[in-house]
Amino acid sequence: MLIELLAITLLRAQLAAAVGVLVVLALRVPVRRLVGSEAAYKLWRLAPAAALASVFPSLSDALGAGAAQQPPERLLAVAFLVVWLAGVVGLAGFIALSERAFRQRARAGLEGPAVMGVFCPRLVIPRDFAQRFTAAERELVLAHERAHMRRGDPRGNLIITACQALGWLNPVVHLGAAVARLDQEIACDGDVVALHPKARKRYAETLMKAHAFTAASPLACAFGRHPLLSRVRVIAGPAPVSSEGLTAAVTLGALTVMIVMGVWSLAPRGPAPPSTRIPGASARLFVDGVTPPPLNRSAEAR
């Protein structure tokens, strides 16, 4: 029964994660316009929160409402878990090989500008950095990459990549991961523009110049890696209506509570727990309305 429960739990988590991603996709642009780009990026915490909420018993389980789900056949559940685990290991291995190739190219001066390293991030500069960019452009590029390091975005990329590996069979998760990395870059662009408010045009031109040079590692924060048009449009657009800070924290907190409560209340009832027999339990016989003493006298005496 444990294998069947694991399979059902995994399926519920995948469905809840997909719902969380779709909710964030619907909210990210309005939240960016009203609160700011950093709040829009932090919205992506809702997707794993929804997946975690689905693991716990739902409101239907607590009330005993509705029909209990029928667990899948044991052979089908085992096959599903084996395929899922093989996919997780395969994707994790592919990511590790991509990271190794990126580091080799970075040491040869063929990658960057980017930030490499999750726990000890460091700046990656191509060997033609001075020839490719002017002094003013180099200042903006370095400000962008330092903002990534200050914000801890490499650790965020590790979490996004882990969610992709765990949800490799869920296309909505991969879509959410791609858009989350875009929102990360847009939030970082917002930090740079806030520090250099008069350099919006130069910053957009620098992005266009660096756009052809992409990084192969999903863990790295690359300057010119993500969709150019979306980033330039946000840079040229108006500032958010309200400033980030307390408003962003309240917004994110309220949305997190809403999506967790939504998953908890709308999730269907899980499978019924298996019936168990307690060893040594006394048996009683009912004959003509008379209940005889327990058959297991020694167990009752103890």
ZIMOLIN-V917113 format. One record per residue. N is the residue number from 0. OMEGA is omega in degrees with one decimal (none if undefined). NEAR is the number of other ideal C-beta (glycine too) atoms within 12 Angstrom. D_FIRST is the distance of its C-alpha to the first C-alpha in whole Angstrom. Layout:
n=N omega=OMEGA near=NEAR d_first=D_FIRST
n=N omega=OMEGA near=NEAR d_first=D_FIRST
This chain:
n=0 omega=-178.8 near=18 d_first=0
n=1 omega=179.5 near=16 d_first=4
n=2 omega=179.7 near=21 d_first=6
n=3 omega=178.0 near=28 d_first=5
n=4 omega=177.6 near=24 d_first=6
n=5 omega=179.6 near=24 d_first=9
n=6 omega=179.4 near=31 d_first=10
n=7 omega=178.9 near=31 d_first=11
n=8 omega=178.8 near=31 d_first=12
n=9 omega=178.4 near=32 d_first=14
n=10 omega=178.2 near=32 d_first=16
n=11 omega=179.1 near=33 d_first=17
n=12 omega=178.3 near=33 d_first=18
n=13 omega=179.5 near=31 d_first=20
n=14 omega=179.1 near=29 d_first=21
n=15 omega=177.4 near=38 d_first=23
n=16 omega=177.9 near=41 d_first=24
n=17 omega=177.5 near=29 d_first=26
n=18 omega=178.7 near=31 d_first=27
n=19 omega=178.1 near=40 d_first=29
n=20 omega=-179.6 near=39 d_first=30
n=21 omega=177.0 near=24 d_first=32
n=22 omega=179.9 near=30 d_first=33
n=23 omega=177.9 near=39 d_first=35
n=24 omega=179.2 near=28 d_first=36
n=25 omega=-173.4 near=19 d_first=38
n=26 omega=-169.1 near=32 d_first=39
n=27 omega=-178.5 near=36 d_first=40
n=28 omega=176.5 near=24 d_first=44
n=29 omega=179.3 near=20 d_first=45
n=30 omega=178.3 near=36 d_first=44
n=31 omega=-178.5 near=36 d_first=46
n=32 omega=-176.0 near=20 d_first=49
n=33 omega=-173.3 near=23 d_first=48
n=34 omega=-179.7 near=34 d_first=47
n=35 omega=-175.9 near=37 d_first=47
n=36 omega=179.0 near=39 d_first=46
n=37 omega=177.9 near=34 d_first=44
n=38 omega=178.1 near=40 d_first=42
n=39 omega=177.8 near=39 d_first=41
n=40 omega=-179.9 near=39 d_first=40
n=41 omega=175.4 near=33 d_first=38
n=42 omega=-175.8 near=43 d_first=36
n=43 omega=173.0 near=42 d_first=34
n=44 omega=-178.9 near=30 d_first=32
n=45 omega=-176.7 near=41 d_first=31
n=46 omega=175.9 near=47 d_first=28
n=47 omega=176.3 near=35 d_first=26
n=48 omega=177.7 near=35 d_first=26
n=49 omega=178.8 near=43 d_first=25
n=50 omega=178.7 near=36 d_first=22
n=51 omega=-180.0 near=24 d_first=21
n=52 omega=-178.7 near=32 d_first=22
n=53 omega=-178.9 near=35 d_first=19
n=54 omega=-176.6 near=28 d_first=16
n=55 omega=178.2 near=21 d_first=17
n=56 omega=-177.1 near=24 d_first=17
n=57 omega=176.9 near=29 d_first=19
n=58 omega=177.5 near=22 d_first=22
n=59 omega=176.6 near=22 d_first=21
n=60 omega=-178.1 near=24 d_first=18
n=61 omega=-178.6 near=15 d_first=20
n=62 omega=-175.6 near=12 d_first=22
n=63 omega=-177.1 near=15 d_first=20
n=64 omega=177.7 near=15 d_first=22
n=65 omega=-179.9 near=18 d_first=21
n=66 omega=178.1 near=12 d_first=18
n=67 omega=178.3 near=19 d_first=15
n=68 omega=175.1 near=23 d_first=13
n=69 omega=-180.0 near=15 d_first=11
n=70 omega=179.3 near=24 d_first=8
n=71 omega=175.0 near=23 d_first=10
n=72 omega=-175.2 near=13 d_first=10
n=73 omega=-179.8 near=17 d_first=8
n=74 omega=178.3 near=13 d_first=11
n=75 omega=179.1 near=18 d_first=12
n=76 omega=178.8 near=26 d_first=10
n=77 omega=179.6 near=18 d_first=11
n=78 omega=179.4 near=17 d_first=14
n=79 omega=-179.5 near=26 d_first=15
n=80 omega=178.9 near=26 d_first=14
n=81 omega=179.2 near=18 d_first=16
n=82 omega=179.6 near=18 d_first=19
n=83 omega=-179.3 near=27 d_first=18
n=84 omega=177.5 near=21 d_first=19
n=85 omega=177.6 near=17 d_first=22
n=86 omega=178.1 near=23 d_first=23
n=87 omega=-179.4 near=25 d_first=23
n=88 omega=-179.8 near=17 d_first=25
n=89 omega=179.7 near=17 d_first=27
n=90 omega=177.6 near=28 d_first=28
n=91 omega=176.9 near=23 d_first=29
n=92 omega=177.6 near=16 d_first=31
n=93 omega=178.6 near=21 d_first=33
n=94 omega=178.7 near=28 d_first=34
n=95 omega=177.7 near=19 d_first=35
n=96 omega=177.6 near=17 d_first=37
n=97 omega=178.4 near=22 d_first=38
n=98 omega=178.6 near=28 d_first=39
n=99 omega=178.5 near=18 d_first=41
n=100 omega=178.3 near=21 d_first=43
n=101 omega=-179.6 near=31 d_first=44
n=102 omega=177.1 near=25 d_first=45
n=103 omega=178.0 near=18 d_first=47
n=104 omega=178.3 near=26 d_first=49
n=105 omega=178.1 near=30 d_first=49
n=106 omega=177.8 near=18 d_first=51
n=107 omega=178.5 near=14 d_first=53
n=108 omega=-176.9 near=18 d_first=54
n=109 omega=-179.8 near=22 d_first=53
n=110 omega=177.0 near=36 d_first=50
n=111 omega=1.1 near=40 d_first=50
n=112 omega=-178.2 near=42 d_first=51
n=113 omega=172.2 near=42 d_first=48
n=114 omega=-176.2 near=42 d_first=46
n=115 omega=178.3 near=36 d_first=44
n=116 omega=-176.7 near=27 d_first=42
n=117 omega=-174.7 near=26 d_first=39
n=118 omega=175.0 near=12 d_first=40
n=119 omega=-175.1 near=11 d_first=43
n=120 omega=177.5 near=27 d_first=45
n=121 omega=-174.7 near=22 d_first=48
n=122 omega=177.3 near=30 d_first=50
n=123 omega=-178.3 near=37 d_first=50
n=124 omega=176.8 near=28 d_first=54
n=125 omega=-176.0 near=28 d_first=55
n=126 omega=177.4 near=17 d_first=58
n=127 omega=-176.0 near=16 d_first=60
n=128 omega=-178.5 near=28 d_first=59
n=129 omega=179.9 near=15 d_first=63
n=130 omega=-175.3 near=14 d_first=64
n=131 omega=-174.7 near=22 d_first=61
n=132 omega=174.2 near=30 d_first=62
n=133 omega=-178.7 near=16 d_first=65
n=134 omega=179.1 near=14 d_first=65
n=135 omega=178.5 near=19 d_first=64
n=136 omega=178.3 near=31 d_first=61
n=137 omega=178.1 near=27 d_first=60
n=138 omega=179.5 near=22 d_first=60
n=139 omega=179.1 near=37 d_first=58
n=140 omega=179.9 near=43 d_first=55
n=141 omega=176.7 near=28 d_first=55
n=142 omega=178.6 near=29 d_first=55
n=143 omega=-177.8 near=47 d_first=52
n=144 omega=175.8 near=40 d_first=50
n=145 omega=176.1 near=24 d_first=51
n=146 omega=174.8 near=33 d_first=49
n=147 omega=-178.4 near=40 d_first=46
n=148 omega=-179.4 near=29 d_first=46
n=149 omega=-177.6 near=19 d_first=47
n=150 omega=-178.1 near=28 d_first=44
n=151 omega=-177.2 near=22 d_first=42
n=152 omega=175.3 near=38 d_first=41
n=153 omega=175.9 near=35 d_first=39
n=154 omega=175.0 near=22 d_first=37
n=155 omega=176.8 near=35 d_first=36
n=156 omega=176.5 near=38 d_first=36
n=157 omega=179.3 near=27 d_first=33
n=158 omega=179.1 near=25 d_first=31
n=159 omega=179.6 near=36 d_first=32
n=160 omega=177.5 near=33 d_first=31
n=161 omega=177.2 near=24 d_first=28
n=162 omega=176.1 near=39 d_first=26
n=163 omega=-179.2 near=35 d_first=28
n=164 omega=-179.3 near=30 d_first=26
n=165 omega=179.8 near=29 d_first=22
n=166 omega=-174.4 near=35 d_first=23
n=167 omega=-179.5 near=30 d_first=25
n=168 omega=-177.1 near=27 d_first=23
n=169 omega=-178.2 near=32 d_first=25
n=170 omega=179.5 near=17 d_first=28
n=171 omega=178.0 near=29 d_first=29
n=172 omega=178.4 near=39 d_first=28
n=173 omega=175.2 near=26 d_first=31
n=174 omega=178.8 near=23 d_first=33
n=175 omega=179.1 near=36 d_first=33
n=176 omega=179.5 near=38 d_first=33
n=177 omega=-179.0 near=26 d_first=36
n=178 omega=177.6 near=32 d_first=38
n=179 omega=177.2 near=38 d_first=37
n=180 omega=174.8 near=39 d_first=39
n=181 omega=179.1 near=32 d_first=42
n=182 omega=175.3 near=39 d_first=41
n=183 omega=178.8 near=42 d_first=42
n=184 omega=178.8 near=45 d_first=45
n=185 omega=177.5 near=39 d_first=46
n=186 omega=177.8 near=43 d_first=46
n=187 omega=174.8 near=44 d_first=47
n=188 omega=178.7 near=46 d_first=50
n=189 omega=177.2 near=35 d_first=51
n=190 omega=-178.8 near=31 d_first=51
n=191 omega=-179.8 near=37 d_first=54
n=192 omega=177.1 near=34 d_first=56
n=193 omega=177.8 near=25 d_first=56
n=194 omega=-179.0 near=21 d_first=57
n=195 omega=-173.9 near=26 d_first=60
n=196 omega=-178.5 near=15 d_first=60
n=197 omega=-175.6 near=12 d_first=63
n=198 omega=-179.1 near=24 d_first=62
n=199 omega=-177.8 near=27 d_first=59
n=200 omega=179.4 near=19 d_first=61
n=201 omega=-179.7 near=26 d_first=62
n=202 omega=177.3 near=37 d_first=58
n=203 omega=177.5 near=28 d_first=57
n=204 omega=177.6 near=23 d_first=59
n=205 omega=176.0 near=37 d_first=58
n=206 omega=179.4 near=41 d_first=54
n=207 omega=-179.9 near=21 d_first=56
n=208 omega=-176.2 near=25 d_first=57
n=209 omega=-171.3 near=36 d_first=54
n=210 omega=-177.0 near=23 d_first=52
n=211 omega=-176.9 near=13 d_first=52
n=212 omega=-175.3 near=28 d_first=51
n=213 omega=178.2 near=23 d_first=47
n=214 omega=-177.9 near=34 d_first=45
n=215 omega=-175.8 near=26 d_first=42
n=216 omega=175.7 near=35 d_first=40
n=217 omega=-179.7 near=40 d_first=37
n=218 omega=-176.9 near=39 d_first=38
n=219 omega=174.3 near=44 d_first=41
n=220 omega=-174.6 near=46 d_first=43
n=221 omega=-173.5 near=40 d_first=46
n=222 omega=-173.7 near=46 d_first=49
n=223 omega=-169.7 near=37 d_first=50
n=224 omega=-166.3 near=36 d_first=46
n=225 omega=-174.2 near=33 d_first=45
n=226 omega=-172.9 near=20 d_first=46
n=227 omega=-173.9 near=26 d_first=50
n=228 omega=-179.2 near=16 d_first=51
n=229 omega=-178.6 near=26 d_first=48
n=230 omega=-179.8 near=36 d_first=49
n=231 omega=179.5 near=25 d_first=53
n=232 omega=179.3 near=21 d_first=53
n=233 omega=179.5 near=36 d_first=51
n=234 omega=-178.5 near=36 d_first=54
n=235 omega=-176.1 near=18 d_first=57
n=236 omega=-179.2 near=21 d_first=55
n=237 omega=177.1 near=14 d_first=56
n=238 omega=178.5 near=21 d_first=54
n=239 omega=-177.7 near=27 d_first=52
n=240 omega=179.7 near=15 d_first=53
n=241 omega=-178.8 near=18 d_first=52
n=242 omega=178.8 near=17 d_first=52
n=243 omega=-178.5 near=28 d_first=48
n=244 omega=-179.9 near=15 d_first=48
n=245 omega=179.3 near=13 d_first=47
n=246 omega=179.3 near=20 d_first=46
n=247 omega=-179.5 near=27 d_first=44
n=248 omega=179.3 near=18 d_first=42
n=249 omega=179.8 near=17 d_first=42
n=250 omega=-179.6 near=29 d_first=41
n=251 omega=178.8 near=30 d_first=38
n=252 omega=-179.9 near=20 d_first=37
n=253 omega=179.4 near=20 d_first=37
n=254 omega=178.2 near=33 d_first=35
n=255 omega=178.3 near=29 d_first=32
n=256 omega=-178.9 near=19 d_first=32
n=257 omega=-176.2 near=23 d_first=32
n=258 omega=177.4 near=37 d_first=30
n=259 omega=178.1 near=32 d_first=27
n=260 omega=177.8 near=18 d_first=28
n=261 omega=177.9 near=23 d_first=28
n=262 omega=-177.8 near=36 d_first=24
n=263 omega=-176.0 near=27 d_first=23
n=264 omega=-175.8 near=22 d_first=25
n=265 omega=-178.9 near=22 d_first=24
n=266 omega=179.9 near=34 d_first=21
n=267 omega=179.2 near=25 d_first=19
n=268 omega=179.4 near=24 d_first=16
n=269 omega=179.3 near=31 d_first=13
n=270 omega=179.0 near=27 d_first=10
n=271 omega=178.5 near=19 d_first=10
n=272 omega=-179.4 near=17 d_first=9
n=273 omega=177.1 near=12 d_first=7
n=274 omega=-177.6 near=7 d_first=11
n=275 omega=175.5 near=8 d_first=12
n=276 omega=-179.3 near=8 d_first=15
n=277 omega=179.7 near=10 d_first=18
n=278 omega=177.1 near=8 d_first=19
n=279 omega=-179.5 near=14 d_first=23
n=280 omega=-178.3 near=13 d_first=23
n=281 omega=179.0 near=19 d_first=26
n=282 omega=-179.6 near=17 d_first=27
n=283 omega=178.3 near=14 d_first=29
n=284 omega=179.0 near=13 d_first=31
n=285 omega=-178.1 near=9 d_first=33
n=286 omega=178.8 near=8 d_first=36
n=287 omega=177.4 near=7 d_first=39
n=288 omega=-178.8 near=7 d_first=38
n=289 omega=178.9 near=9 d_first=38
n=290 omega=179.4 near=13 d_first=36
n=291 omega=177.2 near=14 d_first=36
n=292 omega=-178.3 near=13 d_first=35
n=293 omega=176.8 near=17 d_first=32
n=294 omega=-178.4 near=15 d_first=31
n=295 omega=-175.6 near=16 d_first=30
n=296 omega=-177.9 near=13 d_first=33
n=297 omega=179.4 near=10 d_first=33
n=298 omega=-179.8 near=14 d_first=30
n=299 omega=180.0 near=14 d_first=31
n=300 omega=178.1 near=9 d_first=34
n=301 omega=none near=9 d_first=33
